[in-house]
Structure formats: structure tokens, C-alpha cells
Amino acid sequence: MLTENLWYPTDKIFVNGKWKDCHSEKKLSLENPSNGEIIAKITDADERDIDEAVNSASKALRSSWGNLSATERGRLLLKLSELVKNRLDKLAFIESIDVGKPLKQAKNDAIALARYFEFYGGACDKIMGETIPYLKDYTVYTLREPHGVTGHIIPWNYPMQIIGRTLGASLAMGNACVLKPSEEACLTALAIGELATEAGFPEGSINIVPGLGKKAGKSLISHPNIDHISFTGSVEIGKIIQSEAAKNLVPVTLELGGKSPQIVFEDANIDKALPFLINAGIQNAGQTCSASSRILVSKKIYSEVIEKMSSSYSKLKVDQALEDKDLGPVISNRQKKVIQNYLNFSKDLECIAEGHFNSNLPKKGHYVLPKLYGNVKYSHKLAQEEIFGPIQVIIPFEDEEDAIKIANSTKYGLVASIWTLDGARQMRVAKAIKSGQVFINNYGAGGGVELPFGGSGYSGHGREKGFEALYGFSTLKTIAAMHE
């Protein structure tokens, strides 16, 4: 069934505009999380493959790709967007099987991928410098220029979305890219190589090299000709990448984990908030950096929120990805064990609601029940650490000051949400929360590509999405011309 939807090879690397065998000839198996079946073989690239990809990108910068105008780059990205739109259903199907997410969620990711390329295609020739008033005999101005060769290491949970926001912005600024997708889910990442060829991207402008992090990933971040690194993933690997990149003084954008709170005050519209409170925590089986895993609720409405959330939770269905229910499987048995290990710390907590498995789930699938825990202390392990699974905790708070303290009590600062009709309180709390994004009476704002995204603390640094990403994928040059 999968092969009918593939129009490109999965067991090769994409370098210099061509599909090639990797040097090691070793293959890795991709597993369908829904049933444990092997769906494809991919390459296990090594340092020789990475070196070839980086050299290809460097050559492209000195020739065909580097010689394009911003307008021409934009047209290529817009063409790429249209090609993604033409294959939305195929890409969604592939992503659903590869990652394990429900089909409707995968379809939304494909739509987002097209939108990222569309947005950055339109932005290419909109990034301008400025003139600076200076001494009488000088004209001073600034230019935004590409870093050069950018390395991109992306995770398995949202391949299409993260490709769109990181590759799209980097290409828009004129960088040449080397992409190392996750070895656990990379089929839609590989599709970009074929689509880029069809769109007319010059050879070497986009290179895609799957492989294990300990070989391909390590080689990419330590390569002497890489000029910028973009990484989305775990805190632990983020620290390693930043340390390795520092040896070559290479700038790094890190989008890491989160323990994002939603704060529900006593005047909130609970019925409006309810789907956001739940969906933001269980989407993609909770395997989302910005997942809302902490629900902070005023004690004045605690019972009402508990009752309504419990009722909705009990209706959540877990099934195979293509069955398109509320939740699919988690990515792997390893991730399932990570979640189960966290649940070993929940024995002192009250599980007030959980979803249910649909009947006849494949025994080799990696399924986890969504669980909701009530009356949790903010210092509890389940309220402090990123679980990366469909587990949410409800934490009661006394007043506004208490809510802010609890919201800021973790090492993370990625996303937060405030539910209140009090305009002054909205502004006070939004400013007080340590978070890269704060949403008021919503969560995620529909995932808009225009909205800068990134965090502080253990959530990383730098910004993706919007125009801020373009600034991050460029360097500023100041030119001072003295009049003769």
C-alpha cells in the first residue's frame, strides 16, 4: 500500500540533485508504529556522505544557486509549494504511516508544509537593509546575507512542518542546505528531494542525507564547512550539538523541549477552552515540543473544569493511524517505554480520566492511553519534566500570583496560554510568564507560519517561523562608504 504512494527512492541519499547510494551501503529499517511492520529501508549515511553533501552545497553557493536573485529563489519556493499541494493526499498518507499520527493531522502538516514554502517564497525579496545616518562624509548601509551552508537536523514527530519552517527560511535567504532527517521517520523528508528537482532547484542547493545521529548527525555538526546549524529535538542532544558547533564557532538555532502551561482563571469561558485544553496535550499522541502538558486551574472553578475535562477525556479513542481517530500510536517501543517509566511515578496521583483503545489493535503497535491526573503538586516529576506522551496534569492555584509562580516553575519556556476575560490580567500575566509564545483565550493560533516560534531556558534559543527565522538564517553586513 505504501509503495503505491511513493514516486521516489527511499534507500538512497539525495546529493547534488541526484539520488545516490551511500558509501557504507548499510541500510536501516523504518517501522510502521501502528503495527510494527517494516515499511521501507533507508540509508545509514556516514561522514563520507555528509562531506559529499556539504561540498555539493558549497559548490552550489559559488555557482548556480548563489547566482540567483532573491526573486528567482522566491519563484522556486513558490513552485515547490504548488508541487506539495498537488500531492497533499499522498504526503499525508506517507506521513501517517511513517510517524503514526492520525490521517487528518498528517494532512494538516502537508498543508502547513505548502504554506511555509509559499510564505518564504513570497518573503525572499522583502528582506531589506537600511541606511544609517552617520558622519557628513559617509554613506552607511546594511545588507542581509546568507550564512552559507546550513545544516538541518530534524526530528521524527513533525517532519513536514519542521522541514517547511527551517529549510524554507534558509533557502529564502540564499543558503544551501544539508538536511539530516530522523532515522525513525524520514519518508516525507526524502520526498522533498524529488519535488525540488521537479521545481527546478539547482543541483546542490538542497541535499538530504538520512542516517543515525551518532554518525551522520555528528559528522554534519562538526563539519568545518558548515556555517549554521538548525536543530529540533531533545535537550540532551541539543547540548551536544551546541558544544560541538562551538568548536568551529558556528551559530546554532535550538528548538528543544517544553512543559507548556495553560492557565484557566475563574472568569474563563470553560466551554470554549475545553477543546484547546485537551487537544493541545494529546495531539500526535502528546509527542509535540509545544504540547500543553500542564493545566493550571483556579481553585474557584477546579471542580467544574475537572468534570468537563474528564467527560471529554473518556471519549478519546486510540487506534491505528489510518483509522483517523483522536490518537495514533507513539513512534516506537522505546518511546512507549519512556512514557511508561514516567507513569511509574504516578502511583501517588489520582488518574481522573483516560481514553480507551479501539478493539483489535495490532499487538506489535506502540499504543499508549491518554491519561489525565488531577490535583497534582507543581513540583511533582510529572509536572516538571517533558514526558513526550499523551499525559496531562491538572494543577490548582490560589490566585494570579500563584498561577504565575507555577507557570514559571519549570526549566522550560516554549509556549503558554491564558484563559481569562479580564483584559488587564491578560496583559499582566502574558508579560510575567517566561515563554517564547503566549496565547490568550486560544492555544497555538492555528499554528500560523507567520508567528515567530522558539523558547528560553531548556526550550532552546533562536526563533523559527515568520520573518524572525529569515534574520536567523542570515548575517548582517555594514558597509560604510566615504565620499571622495
C-alpha positions as CSV (number, residue, x, y, z in Angstrom):
1,M,0.0,0.0,0.0
2,L,2.8,2.4,0.8
3,T,4.8,1.8,-2.3
4,E,1.8,2.8,-4.4
5,N,2.1,6.3,-2.9
6,L,5.9,6.6,-3.4
7,W,7.3,8.2,-6.5
8,Y,11.0,8.4,-5.3
9,P,13.5,6.0,-3.8
10,T,13.8,5.6,-0.1
11,D,17.1,3.8,0.2
12,K,19.4,6.5,-1.3
13,I,20.7,9.9,-0.4
14,F,19.9,13.0,-2.4
15,V,23.1,14.9,-3.1
16,N,23.9,17.4,-5.9
17,G,20.5,17.0,-7.4
18,K,20.8,13.2,-7.8
19,W,19.8,10.0,-5.9
20,K,22.9,8.1,-4.9
21,D,23.8,5.0,-2.9
22,C,25.6,6.0,0.4
23,H,29.2,4.9,0.8
24,S,28.6,2.4,3.6
25,E,25.8,0.6,1.7
26,K,24.3,-0.2,5.1
27,K,20.5,0.1,5.4
28,L,18.2,0.9,8.3
29,S,14.7,-0.3,8.7
30,L,11.7,2.0,9.0
31,E,8.9,0.7,11.1
32,N,5.2,1.4,10.9
33,P,4.3,2.4,14.5
34,S,0.7,1.2,14.1
35,N,1.6,-2.4,13.6
36,G,5.4,-2.9,13.8
37,E,5.8,-3.8,10.2
38,I,8.9,-2.7,8.2
39,I,7.7,-0.3,5.6
40,A,11.0,0.8,4.0
41,K,14.7,0.6,4.0
42,I,16.7,3.8,4.3
43,T,20.4,4.7,4.1
44,D,22.8,4.8,7.1
45,A,25.0,7.6,5.8
46,D,28.4,8.3,7.3
47,E,31.0,11.1,7.3
48,R,31.9,10.5,3.6
49,D,28.3,11.1,2.6
50,I,28.0,14.2,4.7
51,D,31.2,15.5,3.3
52,E,30.0,15.0,-0.2
53,A,26.7,16.8,0.6
54,V,28.4,19.7,2.2
55,N,30.8,20.1,-0.7
56,S,27.9,19.9,-3.1
57,A,26.2,22.7,-1.2
58,S,29.4,24.8,-1.1
59,K,29.8,24.4,-4.9
60,A,26.1,25.5,-5.4
61,L,26.7,28.7,-3.5
62,R,29.6,29.6,-5.7
63,S,27.7,28.9,-8.9
64,S,24.1,28.3,-9.9
65,W,22.3,28.7,-6.6
66,G,24.4,31.6,-5.4
67,N,23.9,33.5,-8.6
68,L,20.1,33.5,-8.4
69,S,18.4,36.7,-7.4
70,A,16.1,36.8,-4.4
71,T,13.1,37.0,-6.8
72,E,14.2,33.9,-8.6
73,R,14.7,32.0,-5.3
74,G,11.2,33.0,-4.4
75,R,9.7,31.7,-7.6
76,L,11.4,28.3,-7.0
77,L,9.9,28.1,-3.5
78,L,6.5,29.0,-4.7
79,K,6.8,26.3,-7.4
80,L,7.8,23.9,-4.6
81,S,4.7,24.9,-2.6
82,E,2.5,24.2,-5.6
83,L,4.0,20.7,-6.1
84,V,3.4,19.9,-2.4
85,K,-0.2,21.0,-2.8
86,N,-0.5,18.7,-5.8
87,R,0.5,15.7,-3.6
88,L,-1.2,16.6,-0.3
89,D,-3.0,13.3,0.0
90,K,0.0,11.2,-0.9
91,L,2.3,13.1,1.5
92,A,-0.3,12.9,4.3
93,F,-0.7,9.1,3.7
94,I,3.1,8.6,3.8
95,E,3.5,10.7,6.9
96,S,0.6,9.0,8.7
97,I,2.1,5.5,8.2
98,D,5.7,6.7,8.9
99,V,5.0,8.7,12.1
100,G,1.9,7.1,13.3
101,K,-0.3,10.2,13.5
102,P,-3.9,10.2,12.5
103,L,-4.5,10.9,8.8
104,K,-6.3,14.3,9.4
105,Q,-3.3,15.5,11.4
106,A,-0.9,14.4,8.7
107,K,-3.0,16.2,6.1
108,N,-2.8,19.4,8.2
109,D,1.0,19.0,8.3
110,A,1.2,18.7,4.5
111,I,-0.9,21.8,4.2
112,A,1.4,23.6,6.6
113,L,4.5,22.5,4.5
114,A,3.0,24.0,1.4
115,R,2.2,27.2,3.3
116,Y,5.7,27.5,4.7
117,F,7.2,27.4,1.2
118,E,4.6,29.8,0.0
119,F,5.3,32.3,2.8
120,Y,9.0,32.2,2.4
121,G,8.8,32.2,-1.4
122,G,6.9,35.5,-1.1
123,A,9.3,36.8,1.5
124,C,12.6,36.3,-0.4
125,D,12.7,39.7,-2.0
126,K,11.2,41.5,1.0
127,I,14.2,41.4,3.3
128,M,15.9,44.8,3.1
129,G,18.7,46.6,4.8
130,E,18.7,50.1,6.0
131,T,20.7,53.3,5.7
132,I,22.2,54.7,8.8
133,P,22.7,58.4,9.5
134,Y,26.4,58.9,10.2
135,L,29.2,61.4,9.6
136,K,28.7,64.0,6.9
137,D,31.3,62.4,4.5
138,Y,29.9,58.9,4.8
139,T,27.0,56.8,3.4
140,V,26.4,53.8,5.6
141,Y,24.0,51.0,4.8
142,T,23.4,47.3,5.8
143,L,22.9,44.1,3.9
144,R,21.4,40.8,4.9
145,E,23.5,38.0,3.5
146,P,23.2,34.2,3.8
147,H,25.4,32.3,6.3
148,G,26.5,29.9,3.5
149,V,25.9,26.1,4.0
150,T,23.4,25.4,6.7
151,G,22.9,22.0,8.4
152,H,19.4,20.9,9.4
153,I,18.8,18.1,11.9
154,I,15.1,17.4,12.3
155,P,13.1,15.0,14.5
156,W,10.5,12.3,13.7
157,N,7.4,13.9,15.2
158,Y,6.6,16.6,12.6
159,P,8.9,16.1,9.6
160,M,6.9,18.1,7.1
161,Q,6.2,21.1,9.3
162,I,9.8,21.4,10.5
163,I,11.2,21.0,7.0
164,G,9.0,23.8,5.9
165,R,9.9,26.2,8.6
166,T,13.7,25.5,8.7
167,L,14.5,24.7,5.0
168,G,12.1,27.3,3.7
169,A,13.6,30.1,5.7
170,S,17.2,29.1,5.0
171,L,16.6,28.7,1.2
172,A,14.8,32.0,1.1
173,M,17.9,33.8,2.4
174,G,20.1,32.1,-0.2
175,N,21.8,29.5,1.9
176,A,22.4,26.0,0.5
177,C,21.1,23.2,2.8
178,V,22.1,19.8,4.0
179,L,19.2,18.0,5.7
180,K,19.7,15.1,8.1
181,P,16.2,13.7,8.9
182,S,15.4,11.4,11.7
183,E,16.2,7.7,11.1
184,E,12.8,6.9,12.7
185,A,10.6,8.8,10.2
186,C,12.1,10.4,7.1
187,L,9.9,9.4,4.1
188,T,8.4,12.8,3.5
189,A,11.8,14.4,4.0
190,L,13.1,12.3,1.2
191,A,10.1,13.4,-1.0
192,I,11.4,17.0,-0.9
193,G,14.4,15.9,-2.9
194,E,12.3,14.7,-5.8
195,L,9.9,17.7,-5.5
196,A,12.9,20.1,-5.5
197,T,14.2,18.6,-8.7
198,E,10.8,18.9,-10.3
199,A,10.6,22.5,-9.2
200,G,13.9,23.3,-10.8
201,F,16.2,23.9,-7.8
202,P,19.8,24.0,-8.9
203,E,22.0,21.0,-8.1
204,G,23.4,21.1,-4.6
205,S,21.1,23.7,-3.2
206,I,19.2,21.0,-1.3
207,N,20.9,17.8,-0.1
208,I,19.1,15.1,2.0
209,V,21.2,12.5,3.9
210,P,19.4,10.1,6.2
211,G,21.4,8.2,8.8
212,L,22.0,7.7,12.5
213,G,22.7,10.7,14.7
214,K,25.9,9.2,16.1
215,K,27.4,9.0,12.6
216,A,25.6,11.3,10.0
217,G,24.4,13.8,12.6
218,K,27.8,14.0,14.4
219,S,29.6,14.4,11.1
220,L,27.2,17.2,10.0
221,I,27.5,19.3,13.1
222,S,31.3,19.0,13.3
223,H,32.0,19.6,9.6
224,P,34.4,22.5,9.1
225,N,32.4,23.9,6.1
226,I,29.1,24.2,7.9
227,D,28.2,27.8,8.6
228,H,25.0,27.4,10.7
229,I,23.1,24.6,12.3
230,S,19.4,24.3,13.0
231,F,18.3,21.5,15.4
232,T,14.9,20.5,16.7
233,G,14.9,17.7,19.2
234,S,15.8,16.8,22.8
235,V,17.5,18.9,25.4
236,E,20.3,16.3,25.8
237,I,21.2,16.2,22.1
238,G,20.8,20.0,21.8
239,K,23.5,20.4,24.4
240,I,25.8,18.1,22.5
241,I,25.2,19.9,19.2
242,Q,25.8,23.3,20.7
243,S,29.1,22.1,22.3
244,E,30.3,20.6,19.0
245,A,29.3,23.6,17.0
246,A,31.2,25.9,19.4
247,K,34.5,24.2,18.4
248,N,34.1,25.7,14.9
249,L,32.3,28.9,16.3
250,V,29.2,28.0,14.3
251,P,25.9,29.7,15.3
252,V,23.1,27.3,16.3
253,T,19.3,27.6,16.4
254,L,17.9,25.2,19.0
255,E,14.2,24.3,19.3
256,L,14.1,21.9,22.2
257,G,11.5,20.6,24.7
258,G,8.7,22.2,26.6
259,K,6.4,21.8,29.6
260,S,3.8,24.3,28.4
261,P,1.0,25.5,30.8
262,Q,-2.5,26.6,30.1
263,I,-3.8,28.9,32.9
264,V,-7.5,28.9,33.4
265,F,-8.8,31.7,35.6
266,E,-12.2,31.8,37.3
267,D,-13.7,34.1,34.7
268,A,-12.7,31.9,31.7
269,N,-15.1,30.6,29.1
270,I,-14.6,27.0,30.0
271,D,-16.6,25.5,27.2
272,K,-14.5,27.5,24.7
273,A,-11.3,26.5,26.4
274,L,-12.1,22.8,26.7
275,P,-11.1,21.5,23.3
276,F,-7.9,23.5,23.5
277,L,-7.1,22.2,26.9
278,I,-7.3,18.6,25.7
279,N,-6.2,18.7,22.1
280,A,-3.1,20.7,22.8
281,G,-2.0,17.9,25.1
282,I,-2.9,14.8,23.1
283,Q,-2.2,15.8,19.5
284,N,0.2,13.5,17.8
285,A,-0.1,11.3,20.9
286,G,1.5,14.1,23.0
287,Q,4.7,13.9,21.0
288,T,4.9,17.6,20.5
289,C,7.5,20.1,21.9
290,S,4.8,22.6,22.5
291,A,2.3,20.2,23.9
292,S,0.2,21.6,26.8
293,S,1.0,19.0,29.4
294,R,0.2,21.3,32.4
295,I,-3.3,22.7,33.0
296,L,-3.3,25.3,35.8
297,V,-6.8,25.9,37.1
298,S,-8.2,28.4,39.6
299,K,-9.5,26.6,42.8
300,K,-12.7,28.5,42.4
301,I,-13.6,26.6,39.2
302,Y,-11.5,23.5,39.8
303,S,-14.4,21.1,40.2
304,E,-16.2,22.3,37.1
305,V,-13.1,22.0,34.9
306,I,-12.3,18.5,36.3
307,E,-15.8,17.3,35.5
308,K,-15.8,18.7,31.9
309,M,-12.3,17.6,31.1
310,S,-12.9,14.1,32.5
311,S,-16.1,13.7,30.4
312,S,-14.2,14.6,27.2
313,Y,-11.2,12.5,28.0
314,S,-13.3,9.4,28.5
315,K,-14.4,9.7,24.9
316,L,-10.9,9.8,23.4
317,K,-10.1,6.9,21.0
318,V,-6.7,5.4,20.3
319,D,-6.4,3.4,17.0
320,Q,-4.1,2.8,14.0
321,A,-3.1,6.0,12.3
322,L,-5.1,5.4,9.1
323,E,-8.2,4.8,11.1
324,D,-8.1,8.6,11.8
325,K,-9.2,8.6,15.4
326,D,-8.1,11.0,18.2
327,L,-4.7,9.4,18.8
328,G,-2.5,7.0,16.9
329,P,0.5,5.1,18.3
330,V,3.7,6.7,19.7
331,I,6.7,6.4,17.4
332,S,8.4,3.4,18.8
333,N,8.5,0.8,21.5
334,R,11.4,2.8,23.0
335,Q,9.3,5.9,23.3
336,K,6.4,3.8,24.8
337,K,8.8,2.6,27.5
338,V,9.9,6.1,28.3
339,I,6.2,7.1,28.8
340,Q,5.6,4.0,30.9
341,N,8.6,4.7,33.1
342,Y,7.2,8.2,33.8
343,L,3.9,6.6,34.7
344,N,5.7,4.6,37.4
345,F,6.0,7.9,39.3
346,S,2.2,8.5,39.1
347,K,1.2,5.9,41.7
348,D,0.7,8.6,44.3
349,L,-1.5,10.6,41.9
350,E,-5.2,10.4,41.1
351,C,-5.9,9.4,37.5
352,I,-9.2,11.1,37.0
353,A,-9.8,10.1,33.4
354,E,-8.3,8.2,30.5
355,G,-9.2,7.4,26.9
356,H,-9.7,3.9,25.5
357,F,-8.2,1.6,22.9
358,N,-10.3,0.6,20.0
359,S,-10.7,-3.1,19.6
360,N,-8.3,-5.4,17.6
361,L,-5.2,-3.1,17.8
362,P,-2.1,-4.9,16.3
363,K,-0.1,-6.4,19.1
364,K,3.1,-5.0,17.7
365,G,1.8,-1.4,17.6
366,H,3.1,1.1,20.1
367,Y,0.0,2.3,21.8
368,V,-0.4,4.5,24.9
369,L,-3.6,5.5,26.6
370,P,-4.1,9.3,27.2
371,K,-4.3,9.9,30.9
372,L,-5.4,12.9,32.9
373,Y,-4.2,13.4,36.5
374,G,-5.9,15.7,39.0
375,N,-4.8,17.8,41.9
376,V,-1.1,17.5,41.1
377,K,1.6,19.4,43.0
378,Y,3.5,21.7,40.7
379,S,6.8,20.2,42.0
380,H,5.9,16.6,41.0
381,K,8.0,14.9,38.5
382,L,5.1,14.6,36.0
383,A,4.5,18.3,36.3
384,Q,8.2,19.3,35.8
385,E,9.6,17.0,33.2
386,E,8.8,16.6,29.5
387,I,7.2,13.2,29.0
388,F,6.6,13.4,25.3
389,G,3.4,11.4,25.5
390,P,-0.4,11.9,26.0
391,I,-0.2,12.6,29.7
392,Q,-1.6,15.8,31.2
393,V,-1.7,17.0,34.8
394,I,-4.1,19.5,36.4
395,I,-2.6,21.8,39.0
396,P,-4.9,24.0,41.2
397,F,-3.7,27.5,42.0
398,E,-4.9,30.2,44.5
399,D,-4.6,33.5,42.7
400,E,-2.8,35.3,39.9
401,E,0.5,35.5,41.7
402,D,0.4,31.8,42.4
403,A,-0.5,30.9,38.8
404,I,2.5,32.9,37.5
405,K,4.8,31.2,40.0
406,I,3.6,27.7,39.0
407,A,3.8,28.5,35.3
408,N,7.4,29.6,35.7
409,S,8.5,26.8,37.9
410,T,10.0,24.5,35.2
411,K,13.2,24.8,33.3
412,Y,11.3,25.2,30.0
413,G,9.8,28.3,28.4
414,L,8.3,27.5,25.0
415,V,4.5,28.1,24.9
416,A,1.8,29.2,27.3
417,S,-1.8,30.0,27.2
418,I,-4.0,32.3,29.4
419,W,-7.8,31.9,29.7
420,T,-9.4,35.0,31.2
421,L,-11.8,37.7,30.0
422,D,-10.0,40.3,32.1
423,G,-8.0,42.4,29.7
424,A,-5.7,43.9,32.3
425,R,-4.9,40.4,33.7
426,Q,-4.3,39.1,30.2
427,M,-1.5,41.7,29.7
428,R,0.0,41.3,33.2
429,V,0.2,37.5,33.1
430,A,1.4,37.4,29.4
431,K,4.3,39.7,30.3
432,A,5.1,37.8,33.5
433,I,5.3,34.3,32.0
434,K,8.7,33.1,30.8
435,S,7.7,31.8,27.4
436,G,8.5,32.3,23.7
437,Q,4.9,32.3,22.8
438,V,1.8,33.3,24.9
439,F,-1.7,32.8,23.6
440,I,-4.7,34.5,25.1
441,N,-8.0,32.6,25.0
442,N,-6.6,30.2,22.5
443,Y,-3.7,27.8,22.1
444,G,-1.5,27.8,19.0
445,A,-3.5,30.4,17.0
446,G,-3.9,27.7,14.3
447,G,-0.1,27.2,14.1
448,G,0.4,30.3,11.9
449,V,3.6,30.2,9.9
450,E,3.9,34.0,10.3
451,L,4.3,33.7,14.1
452,P,7.9,33.6,15.5
453,F,8.4,30.4,17.4
454,G,11.1,29.4,19.9
455,G,11.8,29.4,23.6
456,S,14.1,30.2,26.5
457,G,15.9,28.1,29.1
458,Y,15.7,24.3,28.3
459,S,13.4,25.1,25.4
460,G,16.4,26.4,23.4
461,H,17.2,29.7,21.7
462,G,16.8,31.4,18.4
463,R,13.5,31.8,16.5
464,E,11.8,29.9,13.7
465,K,8.8,30.8,11.6
466,G,7.9,34.3,10.4
467,F,10.4,36.9,9.4
468,E,12.4,36.3,12.5
469,A,13.6,33.0,11.0
470,L,14.9,34.8,8.0
471,Y,17.0,37.1,10.2
472,G,18.3,34.0,12.0
473,F,19.4,32.4,8.7
474,S,21.3,35.5,7.6
475,T,24.1,37.6,8.8
476,L,24.2,41.4,8.8
477,K,26.9,43.3,7.0
478,T,27.5,47.0,7.5
479,I,29.0,49.0,4.6
480,A,30.4,52.4,5.2
481,A,31.4,54.4,2.1
482,M,33.5,57.6,2.5
483,H,32.8,60.2,-0.1
484,E,35.7,61.3,-2.3
